[in-house]
Amino acid sequence: MQSYTVEQKQDRDDSMEDSRYHIGFLRRTTQLFSRYGIETHGIMPVSAEERLETRWYQLFFIWFSSCMNILTFSTGVAGPAFFSLGVCDSIIIIVSVNLVAVFGPKLGLRAMVQARYSWGYFGAIIPAVLNVFSSEGFLILSCIIGGQTIASLCSQLHDTLGIVILGIISLVVTSCGYRIIHWYESVAWIPNVIAFIAMLAVGYPQLRENLSAPVPPATPANVISFASILASNMISWCPMIPDYGVYHSPHVSSARIFIYTYLGFFVSNVTGQALGAAFAAAAPSVPAWNAGFDDRSSVGGLLHSVLLPTGAFGEILTALVALSISSACAPTIYTFSNSFMAISTWFAAVPRWVYILISEGILIPVAIVGAKKFYATFVDILNIDGYWTSAFSAIILTEHMLFRRALFSEDQYPITTWASYAFLPSGIPAVAAFVCACGAIVPFMSQAWYVGPVARQGSGDVGVFVGFVVGAITYALARSFEKILYKKMGRADAY
């Protein structure tokens, strides 16, 4: 039997007392927040009795506002600015990619919890961790764009100020939770739409002249690489979409949910990206725009320079556009906290507001430092995010369509087993498929720091598309083999 000295016993008792104090403090703080209407629900499934929201238009505006902003404008800028594409080529690619989310309302499960029904309890830790890093990376890059846009208003302003302001706004909106986020997203798009209309009105003569100017033919590699950037941008939303329908009623058709969600993404992305491509392509021939663009390094400066002829109105619009980036940041911080809690039961026991503060603590200082070297980092991280999310979404969709028969019934998704590793899939097929997909991506990827042997032959970056196809095929084969193996072993298929 282990014995303790008086000092050791005292240290142990003090440690236990500190632990109880910290737990008590977290509980009391969470209860206080709850009294003021701030969401304190963790990642437990939302029961059908709580899923009463029937304002389906919210599923449109949550994604319309998140994408109808300067971030999406920045993605379109990449076509002419980095892949030497003309405005017509860029817009054709944008529309094509965006042509090519019903789990939240139907199941009441957050995305990283729903992933356990294909990845298994322990396997789902992998996408949860990756989503934590991806979400924080997106937040950092978003605040950098916002900071640069605010800094473009006046030489006395610095992007650091904009980053801090955006971080605080996003913190407040996210802390209030699901319902306030939905309300905020229903109005946050307004200044961006006004700004884009004003940009078209002011810049139309220069845009028309640029559209008629001859441009060198686009190379296949540049077309494919730009399409990959756009696909990465779209598919990176997959690990978060279900998080914003968990309080909506399940008594609605899947088609209706899909249409609202899809249109929210499609309309905002095509509009914002097409405008970004058009103004970036015209910027070199318009000295004022080119100066604001600052050698393709300041998207906010480009937007501000286009609006300069409108005077004070343009200054106000530029500031509002920069601040509205929080419409993309707030949902991302919310998903950051959900993903963190999904990593393990220990993390799930920590209140959501703690993770929101952690995200803010990382976001502001890293964004301030990262603002010094922005756009190349933006393109690289966006593509890396698309690599893993393409494989992730392929596995989720294959499981749902092939093995769950595209049904949301209790026998296909037994919600009561969401936290029980014994009654969830083993996750081995998902992990194996993910590893194979990642391995297949490497030869096809093209980044500033690495170009795969296939991409080096002039094919462009098709890693996102390869990852999806390999992930889907490998998972279908591995999962089928697992089911056959379990059947031969005489084990009941509980999943």
N, C-alpha and C positions, 0 to 999 in steps of 0.2 A: 504494500500500500504506500502511495506517495505521501510524504509528509511535507508540511510547509512551515517555514519560520514565521514569526509574528509579522515581520516586514513584508514577506511574500503574500501572506493572507490579506494584509492591509492593501497592497498593490492590486491584488485580484479583486477585492471588494470595491476599491475605487474605480477600477476599470469597468466593472459591471454597473456601477452607479452612473458613470459617464455614459455608457451605452444606453441605459434606460432613460437618461435625461435627453439624449439626442433623439431617440425614438419618440419620446413624449413631445419634444419640441416640434418635430416634423408633423406629428399627428395633430397637435393643437393649431399649428399654422395652416395645415390643410383644412381643418374644420372652420377656421376663420375665413379662409378664401371661399369655402363652400357657402357660407352665410351670405356672401356678397354676390352670389350667382356665378362665380368662377368655376369652370369645369374641373372636377377632381377625379372623375372616372378614369381608371387605369386602362389596361388592355383586356380586361375580362369581356366576354361577349355581351353585347347589348341585347337584352331580352326583347321578344316581340312586343311585349306590353309597353316598352319604352320607345319603340320605333314607330312613332306616331306622325312624324313630319311628312306632310303631303305637298309642300311647295317644291314641286319638281324643277321649276325654273332655276332653283339654287344650284342644281347639278350642272346647269349650263354656265351660270355666272361664276362659279368657283373656279372653273378652268378658263373661261373667257377672260376674266380679269387677271388671272395668273399669267396668261400668255399675251394678252393685248397690251404690251408695254415695250419699253426700250430693250429689254432682254431679248425678246423675239426679233425685234428690229436688228439687234446685234448679230443674231444668227444669220439673217439674210445678208448682212453686210459681208460675211465671209466669202460669198460667191465671187463677187467682183474683186474684193480686196485681197484675197489670199489664193484664189484658184483661177484668177484671170478670166472669169466668165463674163460675157456680156449680160446686159439686163434681161434680154429676152430668154437667153439660155437659162439664167438663174431662175426666172419666174416659172418657166416650164418645169424645171426640176422640182421647185417648191410645191407646185400644185400636184404633180405626180406623186411625190413622196407622201404628202399629207392626205392623199386619198386612200393610200394603202393603210364594261366597268360596273359590271353589275353585281359584283360580289358583296359590296358594302351593305346595300339595302336588303339583299336577299338573306345574308347570313349574320349580319351585325358583327362581323369580325374585322379587325384591323388587318392590313395587308400582310404584315409579317407574322401574324397569328394564323391567318388563313393559309399561309405558305406551309405550315406544319402538316397539312393534309396531303402534301406531296413530298415535302422535304423531310418529314418526320420531326420529332421534338428537338433532337440534337442537331440534325442536319440543317434545320432552319436557322440555327445560330449564324451560319455562314452568310446568307443574304442579309440577315439583320445587322451584322457588323458592317458589311459592305455598304448597306443603306445609311448607316450612321455616318460613315466617312463621306459618302457621296452627297448626302444632304448638307453636311457642313461645308463641303467644297463648293456646292452650288450657292449656298448662302454667302460665302466669302466673295465669290465672283460677282454675285448680284449687287452686293454692297459696294464693291469696287466701281462697277458701272455707275451706280447712283452717285457715289462720291465724285467721280469724274464729271458727271453731268452738272452737279451743283457747283463744282469748281470752275466750270466753263462760264458761269454767269459773271464772274468778276475776278480780276487778277488778285484781289485781296483775299478771296475765298480759297480754301484748301480742301482737297478731297477728303481729308481726315474728318472735317466737320460733317460732311455729308454722310460718311460711313457711320459716325456716332449717332446722328439723328435717325438714320434708317434703322440702325440696330435697336434704338429705343422704341420707335414706333412698332416695329415687328414684335418686340418683347411684350408690349402692352396688349396688342391684338391677340397674340398667341396665348398669353396667360389667361385671357378671358374664355378661351376654349372654342369648341366646335360651333356653337350657335352664333357667337360674335364674329367668328371668322367668316361664316356664311353671309352674315349681314354686311360686313365690310366689303366682301368681294362683290356684292350686288351693286355697289356704288363706286368702287375704286377704279373701274374702267373708264369712267366719264371723262376725266381730264386727258387721258391718253387718246381717246377717239377724237376729241376736239383738237388736240395737238397734231395728230396725223392728218386731219382734214385741212388744218391751217397750213401744214407743210406742203400738201399737194397744191393748195391754192396759190401759195407764194412761189413754189419751185416748179410749177408745171411747165413754163417756157423752157427752162434748162433741161428738164426731164424729156420733153418732146424732142428737143434737139439731139439729146444723147441717144434716144431710141432710134433715130434715123441715121445716126453715124455708123459707118462700117466698123466691125470688130473682127479680130482674128477668129478663125473657127475654134471651137472648144475641143480640147483633147479628151479622149475617153477617160483617161486617168483622172483629170480634173472634174469631169462630170460625175464620175463614180464617187470620188472623194467628197465632193460637196453633198451629194445625195446621202452619203454615209453620215456626214455631220448633221443633216436634217433628221435622218432616221434616229440617230443617237439622241437628239434633242427631244423627239417625240416619245421614244420608248423608255427614256429615263423617268418618265412620269408613272410608269406602270407600278412600281413598288409603293406608290402612295395613293393612287386613285381610290381604292376601297375605303380608306380612312375617312372620307368625307361624305359617306352615305350611310354610316352605321346607325344614325338616328332617324333615317327616312323609312317610311312604311314599306314592308316587303310585299304589300298587296298591290302590286303594279306590274305590268308586263316588262320583261327584260328588254324588249325592243324599245320601249319608251325611255327607259333609263339610258340605254345605249345611245339613242338619238340625241338626247339632251347633252350627254357627256361628249359624244363625238363632235357635234356641232360646236360646242364650246371650244374644243381644241382646234377644229378645222378652220373655222372662220377667223379666229384670232391669229393663228399661226400663218395662214396663207396671207392675210392682210399685212401683218407686221413684218414678215420675212420678205415679202415682195417689195414693200416700201424700203426696207433696209437695202435690198439689192439694187433698187433703182437709184437711190440717192448716193450709194457708195460708188456705183458705176459712173454717175455724172460728176462726182466731186472733183476728179482731176482736171476737168475742163472749166470748173467754176472756182476762181482763185479764193473767194471768201469761204466757200465750203471746204476747199482743200486745206486752208489754213486752220479752220476749226477741227478738221479731221486729224490734223497733226501727224502726218505720215502714217495714216491708218491705225493710230494708237488710241484715239479718243472718239468713241461713238457718241458720247454725250456732247462733245464739242461740235460734231457734225450736225446733230439735231439743233443745237443752239444757234449755229451759224445760219442754218436754213431759216429759222424763225426770227432772226435779227431784224429784217425789214418791218416786222409788225410792232416794233418798239417795246413798250412796257408790257403789252399783252403777251408778246413772245417770251419775255423774261419770266412772267408769272407762269406761263404754260410749261416752260423748261423746268422750273422749280417743282411744279406739281407732278410732271412726268417722272422726275428723279425720285420724289417722295413716294410715288405710287408703286415703286419697285417693291415696297413692303407687301404688296398684294401677292407677290410670288414668294416672298420670304416667310410670311406668317404661316401658310400651310406647310412649308418645308420644315420650319422649326417644330411644328406640331408632329409631323411625321418623324423627325429626329427623335423626339421624346418617346413616341410609340415604338420605334425600332430599338431604342436603348432598353426599354422595359421588356421587349420580347426576347432579349438575349438570354436571360435566365430569371428564375423565380426571385433571386436576391434583388436583381435590378427592378423587377416588377413591383417589389415591396416599397420602393422609393417613390414618393409622390412626383407627379408629372412636372410640377413647377421647379423642382430641383434640376431636372434635365434641361429645362428651358434656360435656367440661369447658367448652366454649364455651357450650353450652346452659345449664349451671348458672351460668356467669358472667353471663348475661343475665337468667336467671329470677329469682334471689333479689333483686337490687336493684330490678328493675322491679316485681316483685310487691309489695315493701314499699311503694313509692311508690303503686302502683295501688290498694292496699288502702283508701286514703282515699276512693275513689269507685268503688264496685264494681258494683252490680247492673245499672245502665243500660249500662255498658260490656260486661258479660257478654252481655246480650241482643243488643246491636248486633254484637259480634264473632261470636257464634254464627250469626247470620243471614248476615253477610257470608261466613263460611266456607261456609255452605250454598249460597250463590249459585254460587261457582266449582266446588265439588265436584259440584253437580248436573250442570253441563255436562260436567265431566271424566268422571264415571261414565257419562253418556249416550254419550259418544264411545267409551269402552272397551267397553261392552256392545254397542253397535251393530257395532263392528269384530268382536268375538268371535262374535256371533250371526249376523250377516249375511254377513260376508266371510271369517271363519275357520270357518264352519259349525259353531260350538259344539264344535269338536274341539281336543284338546290334543296332536295328533300332531306329529312332527318336521317334516313338510312344511308344516303350518300355522304352527307356531312353531319355526323353526330356531334353536335355542338358541345355536349357534356364532356367529351373526351379531349377538348382543346388543350388541356394542360397535363394530360396523362400520356407519357411516352410509351406505356405498354399497349395503349389502344390506338396509337397513331402509326402511320407507315414507318418502316425502318429508316427510310431516308437514304438507304444505300444507292438505289437507282438514281435518285436525284443528284447526289454528290458525284457519283460516277459520270453521269451525263454532263454535269457542270465542268468537271475536270477535262473531259474529252472536248467539250465545246471551247473551253479556254485554250487547250492545246491546239485545236484547229484554227483558232483565231490568229495565233502568233505569226504564221507565215504570211497572212493576208493583211496584217495591220500596217499602217503607215503613220508614224508619229515623228515629231522633230527629233526625238531621242532614239528612235528605232524604226527601221523599215524592213519588213519581212521579205524573204526571198521572192515570193510570188508578187507582192506589191512592187518590188524593185524592177520587175519585168515590164512595168507600165500598166498594170491592171487597176491601179488606184487602191484606195482603202475599202475593201469589202468585208472587213472583219465582223462588223455588226450583223450582216446578212448571213455570213458563214456560221457565226455563233448560234443564231436562231435555228437554222436548219439542222446543224449537227446536234444541238441540244435537244430538239424535238425528236429526231430520229433515234438518237442514242437512248433517250429516256423511255420512249415507247418500247424499244427492244428490251432494255434492262428491267423495266417494270413488268412486262409480260413474262419474262423469264422468272422473275421473283414470284409472281403469282402461281406459275406452273410448279415451281419448286416447293412452295408452301402447300400446294394442293397434294403433291406427291407425298409430302411429309405428314399428311393427315391433319394439318393445323387449320383451324377455322380462320377464314379470311375476315378479320375484324376491320379491315380498312379497304 
